[in-house]
Amino acid sequence: MTLLLHLLELFDIKSFLLFLSVFLLVFDYIKTKTPKNFPPGPWSLPFIGDLHHIDFSKVHLQFVKFAEKYGNVFSIRFFGPRIAVLSGHKLLREAYVNQGENFADRPSLPIMADIVGDKGVVASNGYAWKQQRRFALHTLRNFGLGKRSLEPSILQECRYLNEALVNEQGKSFDAQWLINNAVSNIISVLVFGDRFEYTNDDFQSLLKDINEVIFLEGGIWAQLYNMFPWVMRRVPGPHKKIFSKWNKVVAFVRNKIEDHQANFDESNPRDYIDCFLEEMEKWKDDEASGFNVENLCYCTLDLFVAGTETTSTTLYWGLLYMIKYPEIQRKVQEEIDRVVGSSRQPSVADRENMPYTDAVIHETQRFGNILPLNVGRSATKDTQVGDYIIPKGTMVVAPLTSVLFDEMEWETPYTFNPGHFLDAEGKFRRREAFLPFSMGKRVCLGEQLARMELFLFFTSLLQRFSFSAPDGVEPSLDYRLGATLSPKPYQLCAIPQMTVLAYLLELVDIKSVLLFLSIFLLLLDYIKSKPPKDFPPGPWSLPFIGHLHHLRDFSKAHLQFAKFAEEYGQIFSIRLFGPRMVVLNGHKVVREVYVNQGENFADRPSIPLFVDIVGDKGLVASNGYAWKQQRRFALHTLRNFGLGKRSLEPSILQECRYLNEAFSNEQGKSFNPQWLINNAVSNIISVLVFGDRFEYTNDDFQSLLKNINAAIALEADIWAQLYNIFPWLLRRVPGPHRKLLSIWEKVITFVRGKIEDHKTDYDPSDPRDYIDCFLGEMEKWKGDEAAGFNLENLCYCTLDLFVAGTETTYTTLYWGLLYMIKYPEIQRKVQEEIDRVVGSSRQPSVADRENMPYTDAVIHETQRFGDIIPLNLSRSATKDTQVGDYIIPKGTMVVGTLNSILFDEMEWETPYTFNPGHFLDAEGKFRRKEAFLPFSLGKRVCLGEQLARMELFLFFTSLLQQFSFSAPDGVEPSLDAKAGSTHSPKPYRLCATSR
């Protein structure tokens, strides 16, 4: 017999109900009794708390009234114990930023617990949340999150959206679902690997389900569920619709995951789901990290929903404000016309020149107030906020309404006013209280993506259309409040703006327009490319493409330049992209220009392809003050870590041992040594810049090196040159050039990852490498932005050092082994000298070099004959300069070809023969040659020359000490080169036989 039956026997039913009521009231009082120093709040009723005070259609406004009455820290009871509410910008920043670790958790709400549990990125806590957030950020950045590499995809979606609006033919329609689908497609590509057509009824239905369920989550039935979950789980009602809708969305995500599992290729991850599947294998022994299929489902769901809802709702508000305030729309369009025009799409790079448009977008985010209550958090420990103590486990809500409408922060908070984000001169100004993405540990991880989407979608729409309300309709700013605050559905008309071209087409026929356009473009090209007086001569060029037809094979461009020099002289001009550039040939001419007039040729030119990859950042592409500061810092820092000093020698010799072991493992069989040499050489610069080396069996690093090699080959491809000629076109069309950009993005992502790793455990008192030293230098130079000491420039400076410190040295060694199997008698002489000077009982040392003239001569001849950078890196004239009989105007691109120096018949006895004797005198002693300039010369001479010379000597002698190299049986070694921005051998095989 239970206690309940026993009580019923002792008392009548009325007495029992009275007892039960009193018991529940006392229990509720004890359960909800607030501790000492807890924030005050309105008096609440038993069980339902303050639910009777709340109108859920405007709960964010009622919170403002409570704050006025009880202060910026107050408490309220919706379900279970009281929750703490923090209001105002200063208080939110104090709690979520200054004490961020104490408010990093999510509370457990019954309705959310029953939908997702503690899984995903939004609802999880602790170790699992940290691992999933880290992985999501890292993975999505790899696929372009917040980077320029994602811009073409967004612009393509803008085109699709514009086409869909054109199809409405100026008639009134509701743009909500088109905008929703367009925005959703961006995150869909990142997580699912594909986009969805606007005519896809299933996907449209899914988006509508998500929209409805987000509205229902803010309603009274959802709150009742949170108050009485044990009842609501068992009774029917509108709350059941929330679960059925979410189940459909979850089922959609599960299907996508199953599709990915069916054709998953770990060597080629396509999106977030593929990367998660791959990561599951790495974390299979750590269940707490959450890398399992179930958690993948909810993490993907979180990214998909969050990446769709807030941005699409903001844009939906934005168009409503444009039809409500047509004078603001007109000013935006005037700025778009002035900065972008109508002949191209807007670009993220335009934003800095469009302060008014940027201000309108920011004001849309502020006034739209998409997440008025913010997402709840939970105190991880007892924490004092202001005069109050918030106990551990207390749910905390920090309404963004109180920040975005804070009268202490905004001049006219309750008015749509873009002036909030403009200074007195009309320039854009950032506002500390602009926090639509929240702040602290749980700040929205898609903030950068959302900012890029908002700018590109909004400007693309306003560039193409003028928006207005249907005739006779007054736009209303009424909203509907669920988990987000969105406009009530409305209709608008999208009228395409007439372009100049459209106007001309109305006046004349298409043939006349095309004829006029052709003549106009030819004249424009002629004027643009016409050389000034006293400019170096050159061959006659074709319109637009210049001399591209002469250079069909860019692997032999240096040979074509030599032929031009024979015809037009040592200083001639040629046109590959844009205006003519000047080419300098021969040792005397190049030395005269790059050394005697070095200051006049110290800059790099602006080449479209490289501008789009690195801009003006880094060590190679930068100019002026920033370049001087970065070069000085890099030289100083790397010297401190041993660059060009004997202190680095042990590290190189250790790497030589690793490389020798790897060659030994081939057991004398034929193999291609390219990637082993590449990895070994790369490890030297990696230790200096990253603080660590990479094993030869590291597939990720091997893949990275192969990507760099492929990118360098593609840079000399015809598509790269077409990109430089027609950048405005190639930026917008598919083709092989896209592969080049995507490869460099992967390499840049690798470098960014290394920098992020350094930031997490950086100790300024113990810098480990170049990255650490740069992080320390950033603090010293924070008042001098022009010096370039910032995270973005650190990325590109590190990239330059890593790539330059790997590519040329490894390629020289790769040529060196090829020459040894091609010329075995030279190999034999080198080994005889090694045996005589070094022997076999110890490794070679840099100190041995002066006693090994023949080996030193062979290495130098390998550098000369290998001719790694035949065209040299181009430079730009900083002022009008006379060179010989010619004037080179300021801004002209100049190429001082190293091929013309290293094969100069006036300097070398047998320039077209591999002849170590070029570097030996009559007595067999090593002799330096003034025309030996593989590292270039002048102000831009390679800063890693000393390191490269040390590496070449130690790697080459160590290999020849341990092995004899030969071609596989029956194979004649070929000295053919492959195309690329460097001159490297075509892949070959050799046999390394231990001596």
N, C-alpha and C positions, 0 to 999 in steps of 0.2 A: 504493500500500500504506500503510495507516494505521500509526500508532505502535503500536497494540495488536497488530496482526498481526505486526509486526516483533519485538515482545517475545516473542510466543508461539513464534516461530521460534527465539529464542535460549534460552528457558527452558522447562522442563517445567511442567505445569499447577499442580503443588503450589507450585513456586517462585513462579509468577506470583501465585497467590492469597495467598501469604505476603507478597509485595511489596505487593500491593494493600491487604491488611489494614493493614500497617504504614503505608503511605502515607495511608490514610483516617484512621487513628488520629492520625497526626501532623497531618494537615490539620484534623481536628476539634479537636485540642488547640490549634493556632495560632488557629483561628477563635474558640474559646470562651475563650481565655486572658484573664483579667481584667486591666485596667490597674491601675496603682498607686493606692492609696487607694480601691479599689472596695469596696463593702460585702461583708462575709464571708458565708459560707453553707455548707451541707452539701457534703461531697465528692460529686461527681456522676460517673455512668458516661458513657463515650463514647456519643455519638449520642443516647441517650434521656435524658441529663441526670439529673434527680432524679425521673423518672417512677416509679421503683420505690419511692420514699418516699411516694407520694401515693395516697390513697384518695379518688377524686373525689366520693364521696358525703358527705365531710366535710372537704374541702380547706381550708375557712375555719378549721376548728379546728386543723388541722395547721399552718397559718400562725401561729396563736397560739403553738403549742409551739416552732416555729422562732424566733419573736421572743423567747421566754423564754431560749432557748439562745444565740442569736447577737446579740441586741439588737434595738431597734426599727427599725433600718435593716439589712436583710440582703438577700442575693441568692439566687436559686434559678434552676435551668435547666429549662424545660419543652420549649422548642423554639427552635432557633437559639441565639443568645448568651444570657447570663444576664439575668434581669430583676431590677430592684431592687424590694424590698417595703418600704413605709413603714407603721409601726404606731403607733397611739396618737393621741389627739386633738391634742396639742400639735405633734407632728411633722407631721401632715397639714396642719394650719393653716399651719405654717411653710412647707411646700413649695407647697401649692396656692393659698394666699392671698397670703402675703408674697412668694413667688417665682412667682406664678401664670403670668406670661408665659412662664416657662421650662418650664412643664409644661402648655401649652395644646393640644398636638398629640395626635392619636391614633396609635398604632403600626399598622404594616401587618402584620396577621395573615393568613396564606395563606387560611384558610377564609372570612374576611370579605372579603378582596380578591376572591375568586372569586365571592362572592355579590353584593356591592354595589360593589366597586372602591373608588374614593375619592369616591364620590358620596353625596348625602344630607346630613343635618344631623349625624348621629352620627359617621360615618367620615371626613368631609372635614376638610381642614386649611387653614390660612393664609387667603388672601384670599377664596377661595370659601366657606369655612366662616363667616367673619365676615359676609359679605354674606347668606348664607342664614339664619344665626341672627338677624341684624338684621331681615331681611324677615319671617321666621316670627313673631318676637315682635311686631313692629309689626302684622302682618296679624291674628294671632289676638287681639291686644288690641282691634283694631277690631271684632272679632266677639264681644267680651265676656270674653276670657281674664282671669281674676282680678278681674272686675268684677261688681257687683251685677246688671247687665243680663243676665247669663247664669243667674242664680239661678232665674228662672221655668222655664227649660228643664230644669234639673237636678231641680227639684221635680216637674215633670211626669213625668220619667223615674222618680222615686221612686214616684209614684202607680202607674205601670205595673208597677214591680217589686213593690210591695205587693199589687197585684191578682193577679200571677202566684203569689205566695206564698200568698195566700188560696185560690187554686185547688187547692193541695196538701191542703187540708182537714185540716190538723194531722197528716197522715201523715208518716212519715220520708222524706226525699229528700236528694239532693246539690244544694246551692244554687250550686255553682261556676259552671255555665254561664249560669244566670239572672243572677247578679251580673256575670259577664264581659260578657254582652250589654248589660246596663243601662249599665255604665261605658263600654263601647265606643261606645254610642250618643251619648254627650256629645261625644267627639272626632270621631265620624263626622259629626255635624251641622256641626262647625266646618270639617272638611276636605272632606267629600263633599257637605254640604248636606242630608243626610237621615239618618234613623234606620232601624233594622232591627227588625222584629217578632221577638219571642222564638220564634215558631213558624216562622221562616224557616230551613229546614233547610240551605240553602246557606251562609248566614252562620254558623250554628252550627258547621257543618263547618269553615269557614274559621277560626273562633276556636279550635277544637280542634287544627287544624293548627299554628297559631301557638304554642299551648301546648306541643304535642309537640316542635316544633323548638327552642323555647327550652330545654326539658329536654335534648334531644340535644346542644345546643351546649356543655353543661357536662360531657359524658361523655368517656370514654377515646378513642372513635373520632374525635371532633373534635380532641382533642389530638394524636393520631397524625397526623391530616391536617396539622396545623400543623408537626409535626416533619419529616414526609416528604411534602410536597405533590406532589413530582415522581413519587412512587410512587402515592400515594393517588388522584391524579387519574385513574389508569389501571387501577385494580383495583376490583372490586365490593366491597360491604360496607355495613354500616348507615349509614356516612357519606353514602352516595348519597341516603338518605332525607331528609337535611337539605336537600339541593339541590332535590329534587323538591317538598318541602313549601313551601320558600321560593318556588319558581317559581310555584306555585299562588297564593300570596299576592300576588306581584308582578303576575301576570296579572290578578287581581281589581282591583288598583290601576290598572293600565293601562286596563282596560275603563272604569273610572270616569272616567279622564282623557279617553278618547275620547268618552264620553257628554257630558262637559262641552264638549269642542271642538265637538261637533255643534250645540249650542244656546247657545253662548257669547254673552253680551251685555255688552260692555265698560262700558256705562253702568249696569249693575246687577249687580255682582259678588256672587255668592251665598255664596261660601265661599273657603277657602284656595286651592283649585285654580283657580277663576276669577281670583283676584287674581294668582296666579303666571302664568297665561296672559297677563294684561294686562301684568305686569311684564316678560315676555319681550320684548315690543315695545320697551320703554324701554331694555333692556340688550342689544339684539341686536348691538351693535358691541363688546361686552365679553364675549367668550367665557369668559374666566377667572372671571367672577363666577358661572357655573353656572346661568344662567337659560335652560334649554333643556328640552325635553319629557322627555328621559331623566332628567335630574336632578330634575325635578318628580316623576317616579315614585318615586324613592328618598327624596326629602324627605317626600313624602306618606306613604310606607311607614313611615319613622321616626316621624313624628308619630302615625300611627294605632296602631302597635304600642306605642310608649312610653306613649301616652295611654290604652292599654287595660290592659296587663299589670300594672304595678306597683300601680296603684290597686285593681284588682279583686282581686289577690292579697292586698293589705293588708286589704281588707274580708272576704275569705275567712278569713284568720287571725283577724280581729276577732270573727266569729261563733263560731269555734272556741273562742276564749278565753272568750266569754260562756257557752257551754255547759260549759266546763271550770271556770269560776269563777262559779257562779250568784249568789254574794253581791255580786260586782262588777256583774253585770247588774242586780241589784235596785236598787243604789244609783244606777246610771245612769238607770233608769226612774223612780225617785223624783224625780230632778232634772228629767227631762223633764216629768213630770206637774206639778211645781211651777212651772216656768218657761214651758213651752209649753202644757201642758194637752192636751186631746184634740180640741178643736174646730177647730184649725188645724194646718197643717204647720209644722215647725221652719223657722227662717230663720237665715241667717248672722249676722244681728244678735243672735240669741240666744246666740251662742257666748260672748260676754264675761260672760254671766250663768250660764254652765254650766261652771264650772271643773273639776268632777269628770269630766264627759263628755269635755271637751277633753283632760284628762289621760289618760283611758283610750285615746282615739284616738292620742295621742302615744306612749303606752307600747306600743300595738299596733304602731306603726311601728318603735319601737326594738327590742322583743323579737322581732317578726316578722322583722326583719333581711333585707328582701327582696333587696337586692343585696349579699350579704356580702363579695364581693371587689371591689365597685365596678367601673366600666368602666375598662380600662387607658388610660394616657396615655403620652406619649413626650417625652423631654427635647429641647427645641429648641436647647439649648446646654449646654456643660459647666457643671455647677452643683454647688455644695457644699451638702450637706444633713447637718447634724451634723458628724461628723468625716470624712465620706466625700465623694468626688467621683463624681457620676453623669455619665458622658460623654454628649455629644450623640447622639441617636438611640436611647438605651437605653429599653426599655419599662419603665414604672413602674406598679406596682399598689399602691394604698392601701386595704387592706381596711376596709370600714365596720364589720365585726365588731369590729375593734380599737378603734373609736371608741365604738360603741353598747354595748359590753360592757367598756369601760375601767374598771378597778377604782379608778382615781384620780378618776373623774368620777361614778360611780354608786354609791349606797349598797348596793344589792343587785342587782348587774348580772345575775345568773343567775336572778332571780325576776321574774315578771310583777307589777309593783308600780306602780300609777298614782301612788302617793305620790312617785315621782321628780319629778313635775311639779306638786306642790302644796307651798305653804309651810306654816308652822305654823298659819296662820289658815284654811287650806283654799282659799286663792286660787291661781289658776294661776300657775306660774312658768316662765319660759323657761330652757332649759339650753343653754349654749354648745356642748356636745358632742352635741346632738341634730342629727344631720346625715344623715338618710335620703336627702336629695336631693343628696348630695355637696356640694362647695363649689368656689370659685374660678371660673376662666373657663369651665369646662364644667359648672357647676351646672345641674341640670335646669331647662329653660325652662318646664316645665309645673307648677312647684311650687305656684303660687297656685291653679291650677285643681284640682290634686290635693287640696289642703287643703280647698277648698270642697266638692268631691265627697265626700271622706271624712266631713266633718261632716254634710252633708245626707243622704247615703245611710244612714250609721250611725244617726243620731238618728231618721230616718224609720222605719227598720226596728225599732228598739227602742221607738219610740212605739206602733207598731201590733201588735207581736208579742212574746211571751215565747218564748225559744229554749231547747230542751233536747235532750239526747241521747236516742236511742231507748231504750225500756225495756231494762234489762239490759246496756247498752253503756257502757263507760267511755271518755270522750273521750281520744284520744291526740294528743300534740303532735309525733308523728313527722313528719318532713319529707322531701321529695325535692328534691335539689339539681341544678339545671341552670345556666343563665345567671342564673336567679333562684332564690330559696329559697322554696318554697311548701309548704303542708300536704299530706300524703297525702290523697287523696279521703276524705271522711267524710260521714256522714248526720246530719241533725238534724230536729227537729220544730219547726214555727213555729205557735204557738198564738195566734190573734188575741186581743188584750186587750179585755175587755168594757167598753164606754164607759157613761157614765151614761145616755146616750140609749138605748143598746141595752137596758139594764136596765129603763128605763121602758117600752119597747116590749114587753117580756115581761110587764109587770104590767097594762098598759092597752091599749086598742085605739088605732089610729092617729088616728082622729078626735078622741078625747079629748086626745091629745098635742098635735095641731095647734091645737085650741081653747085649751088651756092656754098653749101657746107664744105664740100670737097675743096673748092677753090680757096675758101677762107682758111681751112686747116693747112693747106699747102703753103699759103702765104705766111701764116703764123709760124709754121715750122721753119720756113726759110729765114724769117726775121730772127727767130729764136736761136737758130744754129749758125747764122752768118758770123764768120770769124772777124775780129777787129783788125785794124792795120798792124802790120809787123808781127802777125801771129804765125807760128810755125806752119809750114805747108803740110799737105797730106793728100791722100787719094780722094777723088770725088765720091760723095756719099749719096745714098738714096734718101728720099723723104722718110721721116719718122724712125726707120730702123737703122739709119746711118750706114756703118760698115759691117753690120751683123752678117750680111751675106758672104763676107770674106772669111768669117770665123765660124764655119759650120762645126768644126771639131775643136772645142775649147781646150782639149788636152794638148793641142799643138798651137795654141794662140801665141806662145812666145816665139815659135818658129816663123809664124806669119809676121809678127812684129819685126823680126830680124830682116825679112824680105823688104818690108816697108822702109827700114832704115837704109838698106842698100840703094833704094830708089829715091828717097826724099831726104836723106841725111840723118845724122845722129840725133837731131831734134826734129820730130815731126808731130803732126796732130792726127787724131782719129776720132771718130764719133761712134760710140757704142750705145749710150743712153743720154738723152738730154743734149747739152752743148758739147762741142769738141773738147777732148782732153789732150794733154801734151804728153808725149812719150820720150823719155831720155834714154839714150843707148851709149854703152861704152864706159869704161872705168873713169876716164878723165872728166867726161861731161857729168856723170852722176855725182862724182866727188865734188866738182865745182859747185853744183847746185845744192846738194844735201849737206855739205860740210861748210864750204866757204860762204854760202848764203843760207845756212841752215835755219835761221830764225824766220826767213821768208817762206819756208816750206815745212813748218812744224805741225800744221793742222791736218786733220783727216777730213776728206770730203763727205758730203751727205749723200749716201747711196740708198735709194728707197727700200731695198730688201733688208739692209742692215738697220736702217732706221726703224723698220717695223719689228725687228727682232730685239734690238738692244737700245734703240734710241740714241741718245748722246751720252750714255752711261758707260761705266767700266773704264779700263785702262787703254783699250785699243781705239775705241770710237770717240772718246771724249776729246775736248779741245780746251785751250786757254788755261785759265786759272785752275779749274777743277782738275784737268789732266795733270798739270804740274804738281798739284798737291797730292794727288793719288799716286803718281809715279814716284815722287819723293818718299811718300809713306811706305809704298810697297818695297822699294829698294832698301830702305832703312830697316823695315821689319824682317824681311827675308834674310838680310845680312845678319841680323841678330840671331836668327835660327840656323845660321851656318852657310847661307848662299855664298858660293865662291870661296869657302874656307875649308881648311883641313878637318874641322870639327864635324863636317857633314860626311866625310869619307867613310867612317864605319857603317853608317846607315846604308850607303850605296853598296858597299862590299857585302853587307848582309843580304841585300836584295839580289846581288849577283849570285850568292850561294843558293838562294831560293830558285832563281832562274836556271842555274846549272842543274839543280835537282830535278826540275820539271823537264829539262831536255833529256836527262838521263832516263827518266821514266818512259821516254819514247823508244828506248832499247834499240837504237840504231835504225828503226824503221822510218820510212818517209813520212813527213808531216809538214804542215804549214806553221812556221814559228810566229806568224804575225801577231796573234792575240796574246801569246805568252810574253813577247817582247813589249807589246803595247801595255799590258798590265804591269810589268816590272817597271818600266820607265814611269808610268803614271803614278806608281806607288811613291816615288820620290817626291814629286810635287804634292801628292795627296797628304803625305806626312807634314809637309810645310804649311799647307793651307787648311786641311781638315783635321790634322793631328793624328791620323791613322792610315794604315795601309789596308789593301783588300786582297784576300786570297785569290789565287788563280782559278779556284773552283767556284768562286762566287758568281753564280749565273746572272744575278741582277747587274753586277758591275761589268761583267763581260758584255752583257746586252747594252749597257750604257756606252761602252767604248765603241761597240759596233755601230750604235746610233750616231755617235760623233763622226766616225769614219764615213758613214753613209751621207751625213749632212754636208761634210766637206766635199764629197764627190758631187752632190747635187748642186752645190753653190756655183759650179762651173757649167752646169747644164744649160741648155738653150732656154729652158723655162725660167731659170733664175735671171737670165739677161732680158727676157721679155718682160719679166716683173719690173726690172729697173727702167725699161723703156715705157711701159704702160702700167704703172702702179695703180692708178685710179681704176683700171679695168680688172687687172689680175687679182686685186684685193677682193673682188666680188664674184669671181667665177671659179669653178672647181678646176683641178688639174694637178700635175705632179708637183708643182710649187707648194701646194698645200702640205705635202709630205715633209718638205724641208722645214716649214714653219712648225709643224707638229713635233718633229724630232727635236728641234732646238727647245721647244717648250718642255719636252720631257727632261732634257739635260738641265734646263733652268730649274725645273721642279726638284730635281735631285739636289742641286746646290741649295735651294731654299730649304729643303728638308734638313740639310746639314747645319744651316744657320739656325734653324729652329731648335735643333738638338743642342747646339752650343748655348743658346739663350737660356735653356732650362737649367744648365749646371755651370753657368759662367761665373768665374771667380776673378774679379779684377786684380787681385793680388798675385795671381798665378796664371798668366796668359799662356795657353798651350800651343797656339799656332796663329796664323795670319788672321783668322776670323775673330778669335778672342781679342787680339790686339786692335782690330778695327772696331769692335764693340766698345773697347775702352776709349778709343780715339773719338768716337761719336760724342761722348760726354764732353770732351775738351772743345770740340768744334760746334757744339749745338747752337751757338750764336752766329755761325757763319754758314748759311745754307749753301752758298755758292761753291764751297770747298768739296761738297759731295759726300760728306760723312753721314750717310743715312743707310737704312737697311736695304733699300732698293739698289743703291749703288754698290753696297757691299756684295750683293748677289752677283752683279755683273762684273765687278772687279775680280771676285773669286772665280767666276766662270772663265774670264780671260786668262788668269794665271793657270788654272787647271788645264784648259784646252791647249794653250800655247806651251805649257810645260810638259805636255804629253806628246803632241802630234809631231812636231818637227824632229825631236830627238829619236823617237821610236822609228819614224820613217827613215831617218838616216841609218840607223842600225839595221833596219830591214833591207835597205839597199846594200849595206856593207856585207851582210852574209850572202846576198845574191852575187856580189862581185867576187867573193871568195870562192864560190862554187863555179863561177864563170872563168876565173883566172886562178887555177890551183897553184901555179908557180908563185904567185904573189902571196897566197895563203901560206905556202911552205916557208917563204922567207920571213913572214911575220912570226910564225911559230918558232923558227930557229932563233930569232931575236928574243922572243919571250923566254925560251928555254935557257938562253945564255944569260939573260939579265935577271929574270925572276925565278926560274927553275920551276919545280912542280910541288915544292913543299910548303909554299905560302901563296897567298893571293897577291896579285899585282897591287901596286900603290901609285898614287899620283906622283910621288917622288921618283918613280922609275921612268917617268916620261922623258926626262932629259937624257937618259941613257938608251932610249929606244927610238932613234930618229926615223927608222924605216916604218915602224908601226905608226908613229905619229904622222908620218907622211901619207900612209895609206888611209888613215882616218880623215885627214884633211882632203885628200883627193876624193874620198867618198862623199864628203860634203860638197866639194866643187862639182864633181861629175853627176852626183845625185840631183843637184840643183832643185832643192825641195820647194822653194818659193820662187819660181822662175820670173814671175811678173812683179814680185815684191808687193808689199801693201801700199796702196795708193796714198798720196798726200794732197794737200790743197794749198795754193798760194795765199798767204796772209796779206799780201800787198802786191801792187804791180811791180814786176821784177824783170830786168833784162838778163837774158841768158843767151850768150853768143850774139847773134844778129837779131834775135827775136825778143818780143815783149810778151811775157806771160801775165795776163791780167789777174787781179785779185779774185779769189774764189774759183780759179780754174783747177780742175783735177789734174794731178801730175803723177805719172807712173815712171819710176826709175828702175828699169828692168834689171834684175840681178843676173838673168840669163846672159845678157849682153856683156856683163862684167866677167862672169865665171867662164865664159867661152870667148873672151876678147882675144882675137888673134894677135893683137899688139902686146899682150901680156903673157900669153901661155904658148909654150913651144909646140905642143900637140893638143890643142884644146878639145878635139873631138875623140880623143883616145883616153882610156883610163890609165893614167901614168903617174905613179907615186913620185917619179923623178922630178915632177914640177916643184916639189917641196924639199929636194935634196941638192946640196951643192956638189962640186966636183969631188970632194973628199967624203961624200956620203953623210954629211952633217945636215941636220934639219935647217931649212931656211924659210923665213917668213916672206910672204908675198903680199905686197900692198893691195893687189887686186883680189885677195881672198876675202870676200865680204858676204858669206852666207847669212850673217846676222844683220844685214843691211848696215846703214851708217847714218851719222848725223844725229839730230835731236830725238829721232824715234828708233834708234838702234835697239835691238832686242835686249830687255833688261835681264833676261835669264842666260845671257851668253856664257858667263863663267860656270854656271851650274851645268849647262849643256856640254861644255868642253870636258868637264870632270866626268859626267855620266858616260859620254861617248868613249873616253879612254878606258874607264874601269869596266864597263859592260863588254866592250869589244875585246879587250885583252883577256878578261876572265873567260869569255866564251872560247876564244882561240887557244887559251892555255889548256882548257879541259877537253875540247872536242876538235876533231877534223871534220870539215863539212864537205859534202859532195852532193851532186844531183842524183836523183833516183836512176837506177839502171835504164839505159836507153833514152833518157830525157836530155835534151840540149837546153841549158838555161837560156832564157830569153830576157833581154833588157827592156822589153816593152813596158811603157808606163800606162796607167789608167787615168781617165779624166778626173779632174778635181781642182779645187782651189790650191791644193798642194800637188807636187809632182811625186808620185809614189809608184812602186813597181806593181804590175799586175800580180795577183796572188800566185805564189809558187810553192813547191814542196822541196824539201832537202832531207838529207840523212845526216844525223849528228852522231859520229862514232867516237866513243870515249878514247882518249889517248893513253 
